[in-house]
Amino acid sequence: MDKLGQFLEHKKLLFGIAYRMTGSVVDAEDIVQETFLRWERSSAEKVRSPKAFLSTIATRLSLDNLRKSKRKRETYIGPWLPEPMSPTPQEEFLGADEDTLDLAFLHLLEKLNPIERAVFLLRESFSLGYPIIAEAVGKSPENCRQILKRAKTALKSDRRRYLADAEMRRTHLRNFLLATTKGDPSHLIPFFREEIVIWSDGGGKVNAARIPIVGKDRVATFLHRVRKNRLRKKLRFYFSYVNGAESLIGYSGERPVYFQNFIIEPEGIWRIYIVLNPDKLSSFSDKNKLIREGALVPIESFLLFPNPQTSGFQKWMTPVVKLVRWVFW
């Protein structure tokens, strides 16, 4: 296999490392491109394992990126959330592998320093050996084992353990969305877990909550106000799977302006992530293309057909869909 073929074989891995490390689609794509350029300049005779070599380059570039962006994140206005990835069609999501990382996990990784984050991800998410990890972060294998242990301890208390199955999550979200139309925040409370938290990222460019919203009552009241504001702005909403979780994407005309991501467990909604910073919504910019691919589903269609296996009925149910849109949105 030539060098281009070897790179393409590991491209998905490289993007996975870079995205999980930086929390940015744009930065991850730049890192993959730079990794390719360095791979092209390398001497094939000196590379014993293309996977190890490419992973090392991508990890080191990601570490450099995190160090450079440290001050930017320290001065970031309000909570900093990862940039959402491009939406996934419902049918593809149902067959997605378990390695998909949601925004809750990526946000949690912010508790780790760059080296801890790299060691944790390379070992836990990609199952790379300690010799490769040690080379990538410039530490000894034994030191990497200790770093991994510290990282696991730091994350242990906040990591999710029980995720509801896909059908349960879709049904729960559908019923929750219908409850939001009743105009009474108290109707939302039964859908939340006790530990419900909302995080909002406006980046100082759009009005957003600058502290987490915690607790059932506060979250219900907050979402009630948000919905009334969205109705005033006449946004058009779509359902999708983003970063492996159920999401809503709001458009003002053709421009994405609102993203809401739900982490749903058997007991109810556990986390809600809202991204309003326009710099982080570029993955949703080509609305028509995403609709054609089946990655965006009009919210009215989702309320009628939460199970994607029934989506074929939408063609002859257009009048009903329009009626639901008029009643609820």
N, C-alpha and C positions, 0 to 999 in steps of 0.2 A: 504493500500500500504506500502511495506517495505521501508527501508531507501534508498536502491539502486534505487528502482523505483521512489521515490520522487526526488532523485538527477537527474536521467535521464530526468524526466519531465521538469526540469528547466535548463538542461545543455546548451541548445541553448541560453537562456537568459544570463547565466553566461559568456559564451564565448562572446556574444554580448557586455556585459558591459566591460569585460577585454580588448577586441580588440579595442573598441572605446576609451577606456581610455588610453591605451598604444600605439596604432598604430602599434602593433607588433603581428603577428600571433604566433610566437614562445613564446613570453612572455604570451600571452593570454592563450595558451594551458597549460603552466606551472601553471598559476593562477587557471585555472579550476581544474587541478589535485590537487593542494594544497587545494583548496576549498573542494574537495571531501574528502581528508584525514581528514580535520578538521570536516567535517560533520559526518564522521564515528566515530570520537572520542567524539562527542557531546552527550548529554543526551536527548533522544527523549522526555522525560517527560517535559523538560524545554523549548522545542521549540513549540511555539504556531502557528507560520506560517513558514513552510519550505521555501517558496519563499522569505519572508523577511529576514530570517536567512541567507540563501545562498547568497542573493544579498548583504547583509551587509558584509559578508566575502569576496566576490569577489571584492567589491568596496574598502575595506580597503587594500587588497593585491595589488590592482591596484594603490592606492595612494602611498603605500610603494615603488612600482616599479618606479613610476614617480619621487619620491623624490630621489631615489638612482641613477636614470639615468639623473638627472638634469645636473650635471657637464659634463657628457659624451656628452649631447646634446649641451651644451654651447661651448665645444671645437670641435664639429663636423665640419669637413671641408666641406664648402659649405652648401647649403640648406639641411635641414633634412626633408625627406618625409616619410609618413607612409609606412609600408611594405604591398604590395598588397596581397590580399587573393587569394585562388585558383580560376582558371577560372570557369565560368558557361556556360553550353551548351546554344545555342541560344534559343532552345525551352523552356528551364526552365526559362531563363531570361524574356521571354515575359510574363510569369505569375508571375514574382517576385513581392513581396509585396513592398509597397511604403516606408517601413522603411529602405530599403537598403541605406547604407551611402557610398557616393563616396569619392574619395581621396581629392577632393576639400574641402568637409566638414570636414574631419578628419584633413586636413592641417590647416584649419581655426581654429580648436579647440586649436591649439598651442598658440593662443593669450590669452587663459585663464590659470589661475593658477590651480593646481590640484584639489582644493576644488571646485572652480567654474566649472571646467570641469565635476566633478562627479555630482554635483547638477543639472547642465544643462542636462546631458545625462540621469540621472535617472528619471528626470521629463519629459523632452521633447521627448526622444527616447523610454522610457519604461513605461511612465505614472505611475510611482510609487508614492504612497502617501507621503506627507511630514513627517509623523511620521517615515516611513521606511527610507527615505532619511536622516533625522536628526540623526537616530541611526547609519547609515552607515558612515556619515562624522563627527560625534561628535559635531554637532551644534543643536541649538533649531529649531523647525519647523519655527518659525517666522524669525529667522536668515537665514534659507535656502530660504525663500521667497525673502528676500532682495538680497541674493547672486544670485538667479536666475535672478532677475531683472537686476543686474549689468552685468551678463553674456550676457543676451539678448542685452543689450545696446552696449556692446563691439563687438558683432558679427553682429549687425544689418546692418551696412553700407556695409559689404562684403558678405552677404549671397545671394545666387542665388534665384531668384524668378520664373523664367519661363524656364522650361526645355522642349525641343522639344520632341515630341512623338518618339517611337522607330523606326518606319518606316522612319520618316524624318531624324533621326540621322544616320541610316544606309546608306540612299541614299546620304546624305551630305558627310559622310566620304568616301564612294566609289568614288564620284566625285572628292573629294579632293586628294585621293590617285592617281587617274588617272592623275590629274593635276601635281602631283609631278614628273611624268615621262617625262614631256615636257622639262626639263632642264632649265627653266626660272623661277626664284623666283616670278616674277610679276604675274604669273598665279595662285599663291597661295593666294594672297592678298584678292580677293573677297570672300574667304571662312572664313575669320576671322571677329570677332567682333572688334569694336574699342578698347575694353579693353583687347585684347588678351595678355596672359602672359604664358611663358614657365618656368617651374621649373625643374631643373635637380639635381639628387642626385647620386653622385659617391662615397660619403663617404671618399674621399681621396685615394681610392683604384683604381679608374678608372677615366680617364680624363672626366670631365663634367664641364658645365658652373657653376661657383661659385656664380653668381648673377642671379636674374631673368632676362629673356629676355622679354622686354616690347615693344609693338607697332607692327603694321602690317608689316612694312618694315623690321624691325630687325628680327622679327620672321620668315618671309619668307626667308630671307638670311641665317639665322641660320639653318633652316630645310633643305635648299638646300645643305649646306655644310655637314650636318649630313648624308643626303642620299648618297652623293658621298662617304663618308667614309664607310658607311654600305656596299655599293656595292663593295668597295675594299676588305672588309673583308669577302665577300661572305656569309653573314648571310642568314639563311632560316627563313622566317617570317610566322607567323600565326595570324589570327584574332580571338578574343575572347571577352567575356564580363567579366570584372574584377571589383569588387566593384560596380557593377551596371552600368558600363559605357563601351563604345566601346574601345577596346585596341588592340595593336599590341605587339606580343612577338617574339623576335629574338633569334635564336639558332645558336651557332657555333658547328656543329655536334649535339651531344645530350645535350649540356650544354646551359642553358638559360643565355644570356648575355645582353639582351636589353628589356626594357619594356616601352611602350608608351601608356598613358591613355588620352582619349579625353573627355572633358566636352563640349557638343554641345547644343547650345540653338537655338531657331528659327532664330535668326539673324546670326548665324554662330558659329564657334569654339571659346569658351570663355577662356578655360584653357587647357594646355597640360602638363602632368606630365611625366617626363622621369626618370626611376629608372635604374641605372647602377651598383650600389653597389651589388656585388655578394651575400653578406650576406642577402639581402632582396629579392632574387629571388628563394628561396627554394621552394615556392609553385608551381613553374613551372618545377621542376627538372625531374619529370617522364613524359617526353614528350609523349611516346607511349601510356601510360595509358590515358592521357588527350585526345589524338586523338581518341582512341577507345570510350571514353565516349562522344565524340562530343563536348568537351569543347574547343578544338583547331581546327580551320578550316584553311587550307592552304590559304594564302592571294590571290592566283590566283582564288581559288574557290569562295572566298568572292566577288571578283571583277565581276565574272560571275553571281553569285547567291547571291546578298546581302539580299534577302528575304529567310529566312530559310525554308519556305514552298516549295521552289523550289529545295531544296538541294538534293532530290532524283534523279534528273537528272544528278548529278555529275558522277554516275557510268559509264554512256555511253558517257560522255563528256570528258573523260580523255585526249584524244589527244588535245582537245581545251584548256584544263587547262594547259597542257604542253606548248602549243603555247603562251599563255598569260604569262607564267613564263619566257619564252625565250625573249619575246618582252619587257616586262616591268621590269624584275628584274635580 
